């Protein structure tokens, strides 16, 4: 995964995204891609779902780079937190206890 993320950062550098964008603009791009993901899921279209998931990941990798954060570390940190959470499933969604 690390090599793929490095390739995304290299691509973003080559396209001028890192030098000419901001974290807020990248967040808006992420929202656009999440909306496309929702549309693909709603239509039940696997190919478009896979494409949208990839696009969301790319935008998050770039956002992390702009924020000088290690996305893999962010994932590891939150995993340490969520594995200790308790909660229940409600309508197919895990709802954590307060």
C-alpha positions, -999 to 999 in steps of 0.1 A, spaced: 0 0 0 28 24 9 43 22 -27 9 29 -42 5 59 -19 39 71 -30 29 68 -66 -2 89 -60 19 116 -43 44 115 -72 15 119 -97 0 148 -77 34 165 -77 38 160 -115 3 174 -121 10 204 -99 -17 196 -74 5 198 -44 19 232 -54 -13 247 -66 -41 233 -43 -50 236 -7 -63 212 19 -98 228 17 -99 225 -21 -88 189 -18 -115 182 8 -141 196 -16 -127 172 -43 -130 143 -18 -167 153 -12 -173 152 -50 -158 118 -52 -178 105 -22 -210 118 -40 -200 98 -71 -195 67 -48 -229 72 -34 -244 74 -69 -226 42 -79 -237 23 -48 -273 35 -53 -272 22 -89 -256 -11 -78 -228 -6 -104 -197 -24 -92 -173 -10 -118 -183 26 -110 -182 18 -73 -146 5 -76 -136 35 -96 -152 59 -71 -135 41 -42 -102 45 -59 -108 82 -65 -118 88 -29 -86 71 -18 -65 93 -42 -80 125 -28 -75 114 8 -38 105 1 -33 139 -15 -51 156 14 -29 139 39 2 149 20 -10 185 19 -15 183 57 19 167 62 2 137 77 10 100 73 -23 85 62 -12 50 71 -3 62 106 -37 80 108 -54 46 100 -33 28 125 -41 54 152 -78 52 147 -77 14 145 -62 14 180 -92 35 192 -120 18 174 -110 -18 183 -118 -8 220 -152 7 212 -184 -9 223 -217 -5 206 -246 -21 188 -257 -26 152 -287 -4 143 -302 -8 109 -270 -22 95 -248 5 111 -225 2 141 -234 28 167 -208 33 193 -217 37 230 -210 71 245 
